[in-house]
Amino acid sequence: MGLETASIGEFILSERVLQGSHQEERRIVFDSPAKTIEEVYHALQVKCYLNVDNFQELDRIIEIQKGAYKDSFPPLPEIKAIVGIRVNPQTVQSASNALLATGGAVSKFGVSLHDEGNMEKILQYVEQYHDTINLTMLHVHSGSQGLSLDTMVAGVRTIVSLAEHERIKNYINVIDIGGGFPVDFTSDEETLTIADYARELSEKVPQLFRPDGRRTILTEFGRSLAAKSGILISRVEYVKQSGGRQIISQHIGADLAVRTVWQPSHWPLRVRVYDEEGNLRQGEEHGMRTDVAGPCCNSGCMLTREAPLPLDVKPLRDLIVVHDVGGYYHSSFSLYNLRQMCACYAYREGEEPSLTCVKHPQSVEETIRLFQTDA
């Protein structure tokens, strides 16, 4: 496994994680629609997969290779990265979460394949620069959640068809089929597996898997692999009633659950109440519904609304547990209201189960230091 990154911060963190035995392997993918020249220059010197978002970024790499920025950046005698073009297949017709679909007619990401002249330009760039800048990769990512299997396959089929074009088929050795593999946030079950996706690709896009072994296939499925491995836990601080509803005040909100708070219909999470012994407390089928409120000072800071939760929740004793938060929750902590990032624990099963604090809770002083001026 490797690491897919979307900023220079994630890229450098990945380099540090992989120091040592993996240093000489290509284990990092660098995606971002707004890489600076400094970031591109850094990545070109690393054995990585560098996905280019647009033709201007591609021209920038060519200029770096030719020494056009030699006053600021020494010429690179060797480009270690494998460079790829992110292609928008423009195949997404509909999605349950349209805001996260990136493969439609219009997208902020990638080169739109069917816009006038773009396919010809892609072919020309690969023909001319496959050798000088290692332009030997194509990348597609149709969306981050809410796409059907058929829609994901359609995007891959489009890019594979481009890679098999007579003019470039001998140059494209890497295809990155992106991420966005859906997660079922409504249960602990896997309703769709990566094995299902692989079988569908094998049947409908067999050209993806070249029998001569000359093609590397990259995936970016990290969120789907990590999501169900994480939970958030908060003690119940207060319980009150308002307008015929029970309101639970606790400590998970717009700071930790950014996506869920601001897009609740697209990123709903299972919220449960446990007692102090760790037993699940059953909800009420009828009667008063419950809003689980977060700590931040805005009315939208809610984990769930009108949920069928127990009606006798005990402050300072009962716990709120939020499921499927192994990706994009703790790692996307927001400094809204200057709250503190919570501790992170790793649980290991086995004959001797263990719970280890891998990240201590942030202190108030640590938070304040982020806002101290340098003047």
TINUTI-234725 format. One record per residue (C-alpha): residue in one letter; residue number from 1; x negated, y negated, z negated. Coordinates in Angstrom, 3 decimals, decimal comma. Layout:
<pts>
+------+------+----------+----------+----------+
! resn ! resi !       xx !       yy !       zz !
+------+------+----------+----------+----------+
!    a !  NUM !        X !        Y !        Z !
...
+------+------+----------+----------+----------+
</pts>
This chain:
<pts>
+------+------+----------+----------+----------+
! resn ! resi !       xx !       yy !       zz !
+------+------+----------+----------+----------+
!    m !    1 !    0,000 !    0,000 !    0,000 !
!    g !    2 !   -1,005 !   -3,589 !    0,531 !
!    l !    3 !    0,260 !   -7,073 !   -0,301 !
!    e !    4 !    2,353 !   -9,421 !    1,831 !
!    t !    5 !    1,833 !  -13,085 !    1,031 !
!    a !    6 !    3,675 !  -16,286 !    1,921 !
!    s !    7 !    1,320 !  -18,956 !    0,562 !
!    i !    8 !   -2,376 !  -19,518 !   -0,020 !
!    g !    9 !   -1,776 !  -19,018 !   -3,744 !
!    e !   10 !   -0,340 !  -15,551 !   -3,155 !
!    f !   11 !   -3,116 !  -14,827 !   -0,634 !
!    i !   12 !   -5,957 !  -15,676 !   -3,023 !
!    l !   13 !   -4,262 !  -13,820 !   -5,875 !
!    s !   14 !   -4,058 !  -10,788 !   -3,583 !
!    e !   15 !   -7,763 !  -11,075 !   -2,764 !
!    r !   16 !   -8,556 !  -10,978 !   -6,476 !
!    v !   17 !   -6,234 !   -8,030 !   -7,099 !
!    l !   18 !   -7,924 !   -6,066 !   -4,306 !
!    q !   19 !  -11,514 !   -6,891 !   -5,259 !
!    g !   20 !  -13,747 !   -3,857 !   -5,330 !
!    s !   21 !  -12,862 !   -0,638 !   -3,564 !
!    h !   22 !  -10,271 !   -2,211 !   -1,267 !
!    q !   23 !  -12,258 !   -5,296 !   -0,307 !
!    e !   24 !  -13,285 !   -4,033 !    3,125 !
!    e !   25 !   -9,839 !   -2,707 !    4,051 !
!    r !   26 !   -7,073 !   -4,694 !    5,690 !
!    r !   27 !   -4,620 !   -4,793 !    2,814 !
!    i !   28 !   -3,199 !   -8,338 !    2,997 !
!    v !   29 !   -0,559 !   -9,794 !    5,336 !
!    f !   30 !   -0,347 !  -13,600 !    5,462 !
!    d !   31 !    3,039 !  -15,035 !    6,494 !
!    s !   32 !    4,024 !  -18,686 !    6,192 !
!    p !   33 !    5,683 !  -21,155 !    8,569 !
!    a !   34 !    3,594 !  -24,115 !    7,399 !
!    k !   35 !   -0,021 !  -23,000 !    6,940 !
!    t !   36 !   -2,496 !  -25,857 !    6,704 !
!    i !   37 !   -5,706 !  -25,832 !    8,715 !
!    e !   38 !   -7,595 !  -25,148 !    5,480 !
!    e !   39 !   -5,423 !  -22,101 !    4,777 !
!    v !   40 !   -5,764 !  -20,760 !    8,321 !
!    y !   41 !   -9,528 !  -21,244 !    8,232 !
!    h !   42 !   -9,765 !  -19,323 !    4,952 !
!    a !   43 !   -7,641 !  -16,428 !    6,217 !
!    l !   44 !   -9,581 !  -16,066 !    9,478 !
!    q !   45 !  -12,666 !  -15,155 !    7,434 !
!    v !   46 !  -10,884 !  -12,324 !    5,607 !
!    k !   47 !  -10,033 !   -8,842 !    6,852 !
!    c !   48 !   -6,300 !   -9,419 !    6,832 !
!    y !   49 !   -3,264 !   -9,568 !    9,099 !
!    l !   50 !   -2,459 !  -13,197 !    9,915 !
!    n !   51 !    1,018 !  -13,790 !   11,340 !
!    v !   52 !    1,238 !  -17,018 !   13,324 !
!    d !   53 !    4,573 !  -18,844 !   13,215 !
!    n !   54 !    4,390 !  -20,954 !   16,379 !
!    f !   55 !    2,289 !  -21,865 !   19,406 !
!    q !   56 !    0,813 !  -24,938 !   17,703 !
!    e !   57 !   -0,591 !  -22,751 !   14,936 !
!    l !   58 !   -1,981 !  -20,413 !   17,559 !
!    d !   59 !   -3,659 !  -23,336 !   19,335 !
!    r !   60 !   -5,148 !  -24,398 !   16,009 !
!    i !   61 !   -6,777 !  -20,976 !   15,604 !
!    i !   62 !   -8,156 !  -21,161 !   19,146 !
!    e !   63 !   -9,596 !  -24,607 !   18,412 !
!    i !   64 !  -11,202 !  -23,335 !   15,193 !
!    q !   65 !  -12,770 !  -20,460 !   17,112 !
!    k !   66 !  -14,153 !  -22,897 !   19,693 !
!    g !   67 !  -15,632 !  -25,145 !   16,986 !
!    a !   68 !  -13,326 !  -28,125 !   17,571 !
!    y !   69 !  -13,265 !  -28,912 !   13,836 !
!    k !   70 !  -16,990 !  -28,453 !   13,242 !
!    d !   71 !  -17,296 !  -31,750 !   11,345 !
!    s !   72 !  -14,934 !  -30,391 !    8,682 !
!    f !   73 !  -15,163 !  -26,623 !    9,187 !
!    p !   74 !  -18,284 !  -24,775 !   10,326 !
!    p !   75 !  -17,670 !  -22,695 !   13,480 !
!    l !   76 !  -16,757 !  -19,066 !   12,794 !
!    p !   77 !  -19,174 !  -16,677 !   14,503 !
!    e !   78 !  -16,689 !  -13,887 !   13,841 !
!    i !   79 !  -12,961 !  -13,875 !   13,185 !
!    k !   80 !  -12,272 !  -11,035 !   10,764 !
!    a !   81 !   -8,488 !  -11,373 !   10,662 !
!    i !   82 !   -6,174 !   -9,635 !   13,092 !
!    v !   83 !   -3,900 !  -12,343 !   14,465 !
!    g !   84 !   -0,276 !  -11,760 !   15,374 !
!    i !   85 !    2,635 !  -13,785 !   16,703 !
!    r !   86 !    5,845 !  -13,853 !   14,700 !
!    v !   87 !    8,662 !  -13,419 !   17,196 !
!    n !   88 !   12,291 !  -14,310 !   16,525 !
!    p !   89 !   14,199 !  -11,595 !   18,443 !
!    q !   90 !   17,426 !  -13,657 !   18,427 !
!    t !   91 !   19,396 !  -10,429 !   17,965 !
!    v !   92 !   21,257 !  -11,131 !   14,695 !
!    q !   93 !   24,920 !  -11,708 !   15,477 !
!    s !   94 !   26,275 !  -11,507 !   11,926 !
!    a !   95 !   25,119 !  -10,802 !    8,373 !
!    s !   96 !   26,746 !  -10,654 !    4,967 !
!    n !   97 !   24,208 !  -13,280 !    3,862 !
!    a !   98 !   23,851 !  -15,589 !    6,866 !
!    l !   99 !   21,564 !  -18,004 !    4,995 !
!    l !  100 !   18,896 !  -15,306 !    4,791 !
!    a !  101 !   19,160 !  -14,099 !    8,382 !
!    t !  102 !   16,035 !  -15,164 !   10,273 !
!    g !  103 !   16,554 !  -13,410 !   13,594 !
!    g !  104 !   19,499 !  -15,328 !   15,060 !
!    a !  105 !   19,734 !  -17,792 !   17,930 !
!    v !  106 !   18,277 !  -20,546 !   15,717 !
!    s !  107 !   15,635 !  -19,966 !   13,041 !
!    k !  108 !   12,953 !  -21,895 !   11,182 !
!    f !  109 !   10,717 !  -18,838 !   11,556 !
!    g !  110 !    8,742 !  -17,624 !   14,535 !
!    v !  111 !    8,771 !  -18,085 !   18,305 !
!    s !  112 !   12,294 !  -17,662 !   19,662 !
!    l !  113 !   11,817 !  -14,996 !   22,303 !
!    h !  114 !   14,617 !  -15,947 !   24,679 !
!    d !  115 !   14,168 !  -19,714 !   24,644 !
!    e !  116 !   13,048 !  -20,868 !   28,081 !
!    g !  117 !    9,433 !  -20,073 !   28,849 !
!    n !  118 !    8,561 !  -18,510 !   25,498 !
!    m !  119 !    8,216 !  -14,898 !   26,620 !
!    e !  120 !    5,849 !  -15,890 !   29,417 !
!    k !  121 !    3,771 !  -17,987 !   27,013 !
!    i !  122 !    3,473 !  -15,052 !   24,578 !
!    l !  123 !    2,260 !  -12,812 !   27,396 !
!    q !  124 !   -0,255 !  -15,411 !   28,533 !
!    y !  125 !   -1,659 !  -15,999 !   25,051 !
!    v !  126 !   -2,140 !  -12,268 !   24,405 !
!    e !  127 !   -3,724 !  -11,718 !   27,822 !
!    q !  128 !   -6,152 !  -14,585 !   27,366 !
!    y !  129 !   -7,015 !  -14,423 !   23,662 !
!    h !  130 !   -6,633 !  -10,789 !   22,536 !
!    d !  131 !  -10,394 !  -10,487 !   22,418 !
!    t !  132 !  -11,660 !  -13,893 !   21,251 !
!    i !  133 !   -9,272 !  -14,322 !   18,285 !
!    n !  134 !   -8,135 !  -10,693 !   17,784 !
!    l !  135 !   -4,624 !  -11,519 !   19,024 !
!    t !  136 !   -3,447 !   -7,892 !   18,972 !
!    m !  137 !   -0,322 !   -7,939 !   16,770 !
!    l !  138 !    3,378 !   -8,787 !   17,006 !
!    h !  139 !    5,631 !   -9,435 !   14,006 !
!    v !  140 !    9,402 !   -9,398 !   13,540 !
!    h !  141 !   11,529 !  -10,073 !   10,460 !
!    s !  142 !   15,264 !  -10,307 !   11,031 !
!    g !  143 !   16,368 !  -11,253 !    7,515 !
!    s !  144 !   15,939 !  -10,746 !    3,790 !
!    q !  145 !   19,238 !   -9,161 !    2,683 !
!    g !  146 !   22,659 !   -8,367 !    4,038 !
!    l !  147 !   21,701 !   -6,961 !    7,433 !
!    s !  148 !   23,116 !   -3,723 !    8,776 !
!    l !  149 !   20,821 !   -0,887 !    9,792 !
!    d !  150 !   21,786 !   -1,420 !   13,436 !
!    t !  151 !   20,811 !   -5,089 !   13,219 !
!    m !  152 !   17,395 !   -4,306 !   11,729 !
!    v !  153 !   16,771 !   -1,662 !   14,387 !
!    a !  154 !   17,795 !   -4,088 !   17,159 !
!    g !  155 !   15,138 !   -6,569 !   16,058 !
!    v !  156 !   12,416 !   -3,920 !   16,039 !
!    r !  157 !   13,546 !   -2,581 !   19,423 !
!    t !  158 !   13,210 !   -6,056 !   20,936 !
!    i !  159 !    9,649 !   -6,515 !   19,676 !
!    v !  160 !    8,555 !   -3,021 !   20,664 !
!    s !  161 !    9,904 !   -3,668 !   24,158 !
!    l !  162 !    7,758 !   -6,807 !   24,289 !
!    a !  163 !    4,711 !   -4,905 !   23,023 !
!    e !  164 !    5,225 !   -2,294 !   25,744 !
!    h !  165 !    5,256 !   -4,930 !   28,486 !
!    e !  166 !    2,901 !   -3,906 !   31,268 !
!    r !  167 !    0,750 !   -7,027 !   30,875 !
!    i !  168 !   -0,045 !   -6,593 !   27,159 !
!    k !  169 !    0,660 !   -2,977 !   26,204 !
!    n !  170 !   -3,057 !   -2,156 !   26,115 !
!    y !  171 !   -3,755 !   -5,029 !   23,713 !
!    i !  172 !   -1,012 !   -4,804 !   21,048 !
!    n !  173 !   -2,269 !   -2,303 !   18,479 !
!    v !  174 !   -0,358 !   -3,560 !   15,419 !
!    i !  175 !    3,360 !   -4,129 !   14,960 !
!    d !  176 !    4,642 !   -5,651 !   11,718 !
!    i !  177 !    8,355 !   -4,799 !   11,415 !
!    g !  178 !    8,761 !   -7,113 !    8,424 !
!    g !  179 !   10,761 !   -6,701 !    5,257 !
!    g !  180 !   14,257 !   -7,526 !    4,197 !
!    f !  181 !   15,161 !   -3,930 !    3,479 !
!    p !  182 !   18,483 !   -4,246 !    1,613 !
!    v !  183 !   18,895 !   -3,542 !   -2,098 !
!    d !  184 !   22,192 !   -2,363 !   -3,607 !
!    f !  185 !   22,629 !   -4,701 !   -6,579 !
!    t !  186 !   25,955 !   -3,121 !   -7,576 !
!    s !  187 !   24,656 !    0,206 !   -8,907 !
!    d !  188 !   21,597 !    2,285 !   -9,731 !
!    e !  189 !   22,073 !    4,336 !   -6,576 !
!    e !  190 !   20,209 !    3,919 !   -3,308 !
!    t !  191 !   22,977 !    3,697 !   -0,724 !
!    l !  192 !   20,451 !    3,231 !    2,077 !
!    t !  193 !   16,885 !    4,532 !    1,914 !
!    i !  194 !   13,698 !    3,697 !    3,767 !
!    a !  195 !   13,753 !    7,298 !    5,013 !
!    d !  196 !   17,133 !    6,546 !    6,633 !
!    y !  197 !   15,597 !    3,540 !    8,359 !
!    a !  198 !   12,600 !    5,560 !    9,547 !
!    r !  199 !   14,860 !    8,240 !   11,038 !
!    e !  200 !   16,957 !    5,607 !   12,787 !
!    l !  201 !   13,845 !    3,981 !   14,247 !
!    s !  202 !   12,505 !    7,364 !   15,375 !
!    e !  203 !   15,739 !    8,071 !   17,214 !
!    k !  204 !   16,463 !    4,645 !   18,689 !
!    v !  205 !   12,987 !    3,096 !   19,073 !
!    p !  206 !   10,687 !    6,098 !   19,605 !
!    q !  207 !    8,156 !    3,894 !   21,431 !
!    l !  208 !    7,310 !    2,316 !   18,065 !
!    f !  209 !    5,496 !    5,492 !   17,033 !
!    r !  210 !    2,829 !    5,989 !   19,680 !
!    p !  211 !    1,718 !    9,637 !   19,894 !
!    d !  212 !   -1,892 !    8,656 !   20,586 !
!    g !  213 !   -2,172 !    7,144 !   17,078 !
!    r !  214 !   -3,409 !    3,826 !   18,444 !
!    r !  215 !   -0,763 !    1,718 !   16,772 !
!    t !  216 !   -0,648 !    0,519 !   13,175 !
!    i !  217 !    2,842 !   -0,168 !   11,817 !
!    l !  218 !    3,133 !   -2,617 !    8,929 !
!    t !  219 !    6,164 !   -3,021 !    6,687 !
!    e !  220 !    7,032 !   -5,631 !    4,078 !
!    f !  221 !    9,414 !   -3,703 !    1,826 !
!    g !  222 !    8,011 !   -4,850 !   -1,509 !
!    r !  223 !   11,198 !   -6,372 !   -2,921 !
!    s !  224 !   13,251 !   -3,259 !   -2,186 !
!    l !  225 !   10,630 !   -1,077 !   -3,863 !
!    a !  226 !   10,304 !   -3,281 !   -6,945 !
!    a !  227 !   13,827 !   -4,604 !   -7,522 !
!    k !  228 !   15,229 !   -1,729 !   -9,584 !
!    s !  229 !   12,103 !   -1,404 !  -11,699 !
!    g !  230 !   12,790 !   -4,614 !  -13,610 !
!    i !  231 !   15,357 !   -5,870 !  -16,132 !
!    l !  232 !   15,732 !   -9,123 !  -18,044 !
!    i !  233 !   16,762 !   -9,043 !  -21,716 !
!    s !  234 !   17,983 !  -11,934 !  -23,844 !
!    r !  235 !   19,548 !  -12,052 !  -27,269 !
!    v !  236 !   22,986 !  -13,602 !  -27,517 !
!    e !  237 !   22,602 !  -16,994 !  -29,135 !
!    y !  238 !   26,202 !  -18,241 !  -29,407 !
!    v !  239 !   29,721 !  -17,116 !  -28,476 !
!    k !  240 !   32,692 !  -19,464 !  -28,081 !
!    q !  241 !   35,989 !  -19,788 !  -26,201 !
!    s !  242 !   36,924 !  -22,368 !  -23,591 !
!    g !  243 !   40,091 !  -22,559 !  -21,511 !
!    g !  244 !   41,029 !  -18,956 !  -22,135 !
!    r !  245 !   37,589 !  -17,510 !  -21,505 !
!    q !  246 !   34,844 !  -16,187 !  -23,728 !
!    i !  247 !   31,544 !  -18,038 !  -23,177 !
!    i !  248 !   28,300 !  -16,255 !  -24,087 !
!    s !  249 !   25,276 !  -18,531 !  -24,415 !
!    q !  250 !   21,936 !  -16,787 !  -23,912 !
!    h !  251 !   18,469 !  -17,502 !  -22,456 !
!    i !  252 !   18,480 !  -16,242 !  -18,838 !
!    g !  253 !   19,590 !  -18,860 !  -16,328 !
!    a !  254 !   18,470 !  -21,228 !  -13,590 !
!    d !  255 !   14,862 !  -20,933 !  -14,734 !
!    l !  256 !   14,600 !  -17,137 !  -14,350 !
!    a !  257 !   17,482 !  -16,195 !  -12,031 !
!    v !  258 !   17,110 !  -18,951 !   -9,453 !
!    r !  259 !   18,714 !  -17,101 !   -6,540 !
!    t !  260 !   21,623 !  -15,761 !   -8,556 !
!    v !  261 !   22,481 !  -19,083 !  -10,197 !
!    w !  262 !   22,418 !  -21,134 !   -6,998 !
!    q !  263 !   23,792 !  -18,475 !   -4,632 !
!    p !  264 !   25,972 !  -16,293 !   -6,890 !
!    s !  265 !   28,050 !  -14,835 !   -4,065 !
!    h !  266 !   24,949 !  -13,699 !   -2,176 !
!    w !  267 !   22,792 !  -12,555 !   -5,113 !
!    p !  268 !   25,184 !  -11,127 !   -7,742 !
!    l !  269 !   23,550 !   -9,123 !  -10,517 !
!    r !  270 !   24,913 !   -6,562 !  -12,951 !
!    v !  271 !   25,136 !   -8,151 !  -16,399 !
!    r !  272 !   25,733 !   -5,871 !  -19,392 !
!    v !  273 !   26,003 !   -6,228 !  -23,190 !
!    y !  274 !   24,035 !   -3,898 !  -25,467 !
!    d !  275 !   24,074 !   -3,686 !  -29,237 !
!    e !  276 !   21,008 !   -4,067 !  -31,431 !
!    e !  277 !   20,442 !   -0,287 !  -31,348 !
!    g !  278 !   20,260 !   -0,297 !  -27,562 !
!    n !  279 !   23,705 !    1,167 !  -26,905 !
!    l !  280 !   25,747 !   -0,089 !  -23,958 !
!    r !  281 !   28,922 !   -1,825 !  -25,088 !
!    q !  282 !   31,891 !   -1,182 !  -22,813 !
!    g !  283 !   33,813 !   -4,086 !  -21,275 !
!    e !  284 !   37,498 !   -4,849 !  -21,552 !
!    e !  285 !   39,831 !   -3,799 !  -18,742 !
!    h !  286 !   42,405 !   -6,458 !  -19,630 !
!    g !  287 !   42,561 !   -9,681 !  -21,548 !
!    m !  288 !   40,066 !  -12,493 !  -21,803 !
!    r !  289 !   37,286 !  -12,629 !  -19,221 !
!    t !  290 !   33,717 !  -13,703 !  -20,004 !
!    d !  291 !   31,299 !  -16,242 !  -18,551 !
!    v !  292 !   27,645 !  -15,530 !  -19,324 !
!    a !  293 !   26,019 !  -18,949 !  -19,498 !
!    g !  294 !   22,352 !  -19,752 !  -19,152 !
!    p !  295 !   20,384 !  -22,321 !  -21,153 !
!    c !  296 !   19,762 !  -25,010 !  -18,543 !
!    c !  297 !   21,579 !  -28,332 !  -18,575 !
!    n !  298 !   23,850 !  -27,998 !  -15,576 !
!    s !  299 !   27,270 !  -26,397 !  -15,288 !
!    g !  300 !   26,112 !  -24,066 !  -12,525 !
!    c !  301 !   23,673 !  -22,271 !  -14,828 !
!    m !  302 !   25,741 !  -19,079 !  -15,039 !
!    l !  303 !   24,713 !  -15,443 !  -14,629 !
!    t !  304 !   28,273 !  -14,275 !  -14,036 !
!    r !  305 !   31,799 !  -15,636 !  -14,355 !
!    e !  306 !   35,025 !  -13,969 !  -15,462 !
!    a !  307 !   33,273 !  -10,669 !  -16,112 !
!    p !  308 !   35,015 !   -7,795 !  -17,961 !
!    l !  309 !   32,657 !   -7,803 !  -20,941 !
!    p !  310 !   33,351 !   -6,946 !  -24,620 !
!    l !  311 !   35,376 !   -9,548 !  -26,506 !
!    d !  312 !   33,647 !   -9,247 !  -29,873 !
!    v !  313 !   30,078 !  -10,048 !  -28,839 !
!    k !  314 !   27,871 !  -10,694 !  -31,869 !
!    p !  315 !   25,481 !  -13,685 !  -31,846 !
!    l !  316 !   21,872 !  -12,967 !  -32,825 !
!    r !  317 !   22,574 !   -9,205 !  -32,722 !
!    d !  318 !   23,878 !   -8,212 !  -29,297 !
!    l !  319 !   21,707 !   -8,368 !  -26,173 !
!    i !  320 !   22,370 !   -9,415 !  -22,593 !
!    v !  321 !   20,695 !   -7,115 !  -20,051 !
!    v !  322 !   20,420 !   -8,056 !  -16,366 !
!    h !  323 !   19,562 !   -5,289 !  -13,893 !
!    d !  324 !   17,559 !   -5,088 !  -10,625 !
!    v !  325 !   15,276 !   -8,072 !  -11,220 !
!    g !  326 !   11,914 !   -6,495 !  -10,362 !
!    g !  327 !   11,485 !   -8,909 !   -7,440 !
!    y !  328 !   11,986 !  -12,688 !   -7,153 !
!    y !  329 !   12,973 !  -13,305 !  -10,775 !
!    h !  330 !   10,132 !  -13,452 !  -13,314 !
!    s !  331 !    7,749 !  -14,236 !  -10,432 !
!    s !  332 !    9,898 !  -17,183 !   -9,270 !
!    f !  333 !   10,209 !  -18,894 !  -12,641 !
!    s !  334 !   11,308 !  -22,538 !  -12,405 !
!    l !  335 !   10,160 !  -25,386 !  -14,643 !
!    y !  336 !   13,657 !  -26,882 !  -14,636 !
!    n !  337 !   14,229 !  -28,507 !  -18,070 !
!    l !  338 !   10,636 !  -27,586 !  -19,033 !
!    r !  339 !   11,644 !  -24,243 !  -20,455 !
!    q !  340 !    9,045 !  -21,572 !  -21,185 !
!    m !  341 !    8,382 !  -18,488 !  -19,077 !
!    c !  342 !    9,335 !  -15,372 !  -21,021 !
!    a !  343 !    7,077 !  -12,470 !  -21,903 !
!    c !  344 !    6,723 !   -9,567 !  -19,478 !
!    y !  345 !    6,471 !   -5,981 !  -20,701 !
!    a !  346 !    5,539 !   -2,772 !  -18,901 !
!    y !  347 !    7,225 !    0,444 !  -19,968 !
!    r !  348 !    5,553 !    3,779 !  -19,341 !
!    e !  349 !    7,493 !    7,035 !  -19,573 !
!    g !  350 !    5,975 !   10,362 !  -20,569 !
!    e !  351 !    5,321 !   12,489 !  -23,625 !
!    e !  352 !    4,156 !    9,359 !  -25,433 !
!    p !  353 !    6,260 !    6,463 !  -24,051 !
!    s !  354 !    4,721 !    3,028 !  -24,451 !
!    l !  355 !    5,784 !   -0,594 !  -24,170 !
!    t !  356 !    2,922 !   -2,995 !  -23,413 !
!    c !  357 !    3,023 !   -6,785 !  -23,254 !
!    v !  358 !    1,322 !   -7,599 !  -19,948 !
!    k !  359 !    2,105 !  -11,326 !  -20,041 !
!    h !  360 !    2,601 !  -13,265 !  -23,255 !
!    p !  361 !    5,474 !  -15,738 !  -23,560 !
!    q !  362 !    4,519 !  -19,228 !  -22,508 !
!    s !  363 !    4,222 !  -21,692 !  -25,356 !
!    v !  364 !    5,668 !  -25,199 !  -25,392 !
!    e !  365 !    2,145 !  -26,621 !  -25,406 !
!    e !  366 !    1,185 !  -24,600 !  -22,309 !
!    t !  367 !    4,209 !  -25,994 !  -20,506 !
!    i !  368 !    3,497 !  -29,580 !  -21,521 !
!    r !  369 !   -0,119 !  -29,317 !  -20,299 !
!    l !  370 !    1,214 !  -28,840 !  -16,769 !
!    f !  371 !    2,597 !  -32,375 !  -16,906 !
!    q !  372 !   -0,323 !  -34,174 !  -18,490 !
!    t !  373 !   -1,657 !  -36,782 !  -16,073 !
!    d !  374 !   -5,270 !  -36,795 !  -14,878 !
!    a !  375 !   -5,575 !  -40,595 !  -14,824 !
+------+------+----------+----------+----------+
</pts>
